[in-house]
Amino acid sequence: MNFRPDELIFGVEPRILRKGVNDLDWQKPFTATHFARTIGAPRVEVIPVLDAMAQAGYLDRIECGSYQPTSRFSRLGAASVSNGLSRADADALLLRVCAKAESINAHAAPHETRIGAIVVFGSYLGDKQHLGDLDLGVQLDIPSLLLWPDSPDPTARPRYEQQSMNIASTRKALRLRKPETISLHGFDEVLRLGTPYRVIFGELREERCATNGNE
Amino acid sequence: MLRDTERRRAIDLIRRLRAARDTPTENLSTARHERLVARIAAIGTEINEIAEAAWLREFGLEQFTVLSVRPALRTWDVSFMVDTISLSQWCGIGPLHWDFRGSKLRKDGLVGALSAHVMFREAAVARRHLSGQWEALRIAMEKAA
C-alpha cells in the first residue's frame, strides 16, 4: 500500500496516521484516548477518524467505546508514503540495488552476512508505468546460526549482538537511503504472501528461506 | 484569557501549593506525609483544570493537541504534543505564566519520546491539525497578578 504525501487518509496526513497506527499493538483493542496520544490530536478530533476507519473495515467497534484492529489494520502501518516512481526510475534503482548487493558481498568478511538473493515483486511485475514503491524480498546468506544470548559460552552474547547488528546494517545498506521508495521484506515473507516474484540477484536457496529475513 | 475569578483562584492555589511544598517533612508521621502528598496532588490538579478550561474555552485546545510555541522575545520555538497545561509564577510572585508539558516532536514532525516543558506569558502559538496544516492562535498576554 502506498500513500502520496499530499493526500489525506481519513482526513489525516498519511505519515501522522501511519505513526499512530505503528505505535499501537495491532493484536489488542484500544480506546480513542489511546489513539489520540499516539497520533497527537485531541480525542474529539480522533473519534471521527476511528469511525471512518471502522467503516472502511480497518477496525471493529467493540463494547466500552474500544476498537479492535482487523487484519487490514496492519496494512496502514506498513504503507509507504511517497510520490511513487516511474518504471524507468525503478529499473535504474534495481540496478543500483544489485550493484550495492555485489559491493556488500565483495567486501564482507568470512564471518559477515552476505546477500544470497534478491527478488522483486508487487507492482513492478505489473503493467503500470508509475509504481507506488519498489517491493524487494531479500534472502540473506548468514555464515553461521545465530547463538542464543543466554548460552553458557561467554563469547556467545557479543557474537550474537554483533551478528544481529551486521544483519540489520546489511539490510539497511540495501535500501540505499530511500526508505520511502524501496520496501524491503524477508524472502520468507514473500513466500507467505504467495505473490509472484522475479529473481534479480543471486540464486535462491530454498532450505534457508525459513530463517532469513527474520532478524 | 483567564477570567478574574479563575485568576484569583489560580493565584490562591499556587500560594497554597508553594506553602505545602515548603512544609518540612522530616518530623511528619507516614500518615501525615501521605496526606500532604495527596494535598499537593489535589492542588496541582485543580490548577491544571483551571488552565485547561481556559484553553478549551478560547481555542478548543485539549490534551494531545500538537502545538508550536515561540515565547515572546525568544528566538527558539518548541513543537510538542500537549500532555498537561498548568499555571505558575516565578518564585510565587509576579504575573501568571502558562506552563505546558508534553512530548517533543521529532525532526520528521511526528511525536517523539523526549519530554517538552515551556513556560510563557506571551507567545506565538500555532496548533497542528490532523491534516498536517498549522493554524496560528492569537494569544493575549496574561494580566499581571
Interface residues (C-beta under 8 A of the other chain):
Chain A: L8 G11 V12 E13 R15 I16 K19 A36 R37 T38 I39 G40 A41 P42 R43 V44 E45 V46 V49
Chain B: G60 L61 E62 Q63 F64 T65 V66 M81 L105 D108 G109 L110 V111 R128 H129 L130 S131 G132
